[in-house]
Amino acid sequence: MSELKYPHLFKPIALGKTWFKNRIFSSPQDNPELTADRFLTRDAMAFYETKARGGFASVCVGDFMVDSRAGHSHPYQLRGDDVLGKASMFRTANSITRHGAVAGVELNHAGVNSNMGAREGFVYGLTDGVRADGVEIRAMDEEWIERLIGCFADAAAFARQCGFGLITLHGGHGWLLHQFMSPRENRRADRWGGSLENRMRFPLAVIEAVRRRAGAAIPIEIRLSGAEFLPDGYDIDEGVRMAKLLDGKVDLIHVSVGHHEIDSASMHTHPTMFMEDGCNVKYAAEIKRHVKTPVAAVGALTDPAHMEEIIASGQADIVQLGRQSLADPELPNKARTGREDDINKCLRCFTCFSCSTLGGIFYCATNPLIGNELDCTHGAPPAKAKRVLVAGGGIGGMQAALTLAEMGHSVVLCEKTGRLGGVLRCEAKIPFKKKLEDYLNLQERRVYRSPIEVRLNTEATPELARSLRPDVIIAALGSRPVKPPIRGIDSPNVFGAEEIYLAPEKAGKSCAILGGGLVGLELGVFLAMEGRSVTVVEMLPSTVASEIKGGTSERMSGAAGLAAGDPIVQGVALREKLKTLPDMRIICSTRALEATDRGLVVEGPEGVYELEADTVIYAAGQRPLREEAEALMGCAPEFYALGDCVTPNNILAATQAAFHIARDVGRR
């Protein structure tokens, strides 16, 4: 008889009268793929079903907004009070439960952050005032508050009718329930504000109403910010006091942290790559010490062994995964069956957030299934197996080879260096890029486990290609750094970013970096963390972080300095990290003129001057290896090029192109 490697993680748990097959829950996530009436599409349903198929005990549909009149913060949120959505929600719940998972739904309301309500010229909040964007805030009266309690109860009853078996109330991150609970947000002087007991009156009334309308059998979970992570916000001690008043009133206390509407706090809600794994678990553990109700932990959890230790040590009863459920929806199945070394771990690169923000769809940088769940579930096999040469063993080349092999093709993968992984191997020594190195190692292992013929130290020349007589060639040759055409660029104290990533000891105590894109900024952060003084020089008028490290730059929020396609939310994470690095500055609207043995001569709004630096580093973009790719075009009947050899971009672009081009092979 086999024994489970993670017995605590896979021990079932009962919440209320509902049985959950393990302790791994998919935390509430919305899906922006909605119909014009804001109901879930078939693609969105497949998004949730993929997680259920992957072995999660519960899969929660996020942002089921309980009040269409004034509850939505943006258009891409479900209408939780519209009966016309019954078929959509019923199908979604069924797509989850038919795989043995409990379908959960998160009831939410934006409160003062309602932007849909702002179209009327005002929003309802806890007290009269004016929002930062100039919108009038009108204080809710008793009638409106009672109406909102009814909205939550009605939405819960509706969700249960549709087959959902877990009701989650969003009581954190700056949404309506949290607005009542927080002493920072709630300045009311009546029975709904002031003391902790008064501030908790609204969420407790919502819980009671939901219990009454949805029935005693259905478990209720409340999501709580254990601490707000704001200078004037509450800390874990207040979070504990809140949890004590919720104890016994709900079936699960889900402990998160932060505030969704304020960047500095949001980067704790969604931990960045600069933070340690499981950085928020301690808040769940502290609350668990004071309550009898089961507690869930969430935030930067990727390793089943770590999750097992959290449960076994009593820090939490359940672990909830958000971004990790996108990086690998099969994590529970893999952990249970001894395949944990095949788990794709979240990079915390914020590609998923950026894509959903900009394009209204979730994509994952390293998992091409996400955003394509429905297509992949019903994808047709290749019409004819073919012999394929993949030229280049980086991100795109490895993914193309793996997908081709999975589709039944015969694959030869040629890499001109001695190891698979490509140019990103240069970042192996960067602590906050460890997950990226883990991913490259995982893809490398997968290639060697697959029926792929790998030829290292082999350049895919036209002569070699012709000798292999492939039916198809896929060129994934990558790019090389651009060396800026300035005087002194070949001086001994000047290096490319790739060189410094590989050998950081070459950098002196002070460094000037040419280029304020993602590569230059992340390298600057690394060097500053190592104790060096860093100045980033950028020609554009703003960078991702210019409002934090202004210098002579124009002050401009957002991520304007990132290259097209870079994850904009990673820009927010960088800005927050830069606040902790006093020895790093960014100078915009400035171009380099000459590298000298003393540093860098630049020209900016203040004229021409010299920046003193021991080391000059250029991160001025990449040159695609198009000529090398074009040389292979006539060596096979079919030819494709992808990744940086077409246009230098990011991991997502390379992964997506590789996956879909490989799936096209044999279908024509």
Buried (B, 14 or more C-beta within 10 A) or exposed (E): EEEBBBEBBBBEBEBBEBEBBBBBBBBBBBBBBBEEEBBBBBBBBBBBBBBBBBBBBBBBBBBBBBBBEBBBBBEBBBBBBBEEBEEBBBBBBBBBBEBEBBBBBBBBBBBBBBBBBBEEEBBBBBBEEEBEEEBBBBBBEEEEBEBBBBBBBBBBBBBBBBBBBBBBBBBBBBBBBBBBBBBBBBEBEEEBBBEBEBBBBBBBBBBEBBBEBBEEEBBBBBBBBBBBBBEEBBEBEBBBBBBBBBBEBBBBBBBBBBBBBBBBBBBBBBBBBBBEBBBBBBBBBBBBEEBEBBBBBBBBBBBBEBBBBBBEEEBBBBBBBBBBBBBBBBBBBBBBBEEBEBBBBBBBBBBBBBBBBEEBBBBBBBBBBBBBBBBBEEEEEBEEBBBBBBBBBBBBBBBBBBBBBBBEBBBBBBBBBEEBBBBBBBBBBBEBBBBBBBBBBBBBEBBEEBEBEBBEEBBBBBEBBEEBEBBBBBBBBBBBBBEBEBEBBEEEBBBBBBBBBBEBEEBBEBBBBBBBBBBBBBBBBBBBBEEBBBBBBBBBBBBBBBBBBBBBBBEBBBBBBBBEBBBBBBBBBBBBBBEEBEBBBBBBBBEBBBBBEEBBBBBBEEEEEBBEBBBBBBBBBBEBBBEBBEBBBEBBEBBBBBBBBBBBBBBBBBBBBBBBBBBBBBEE
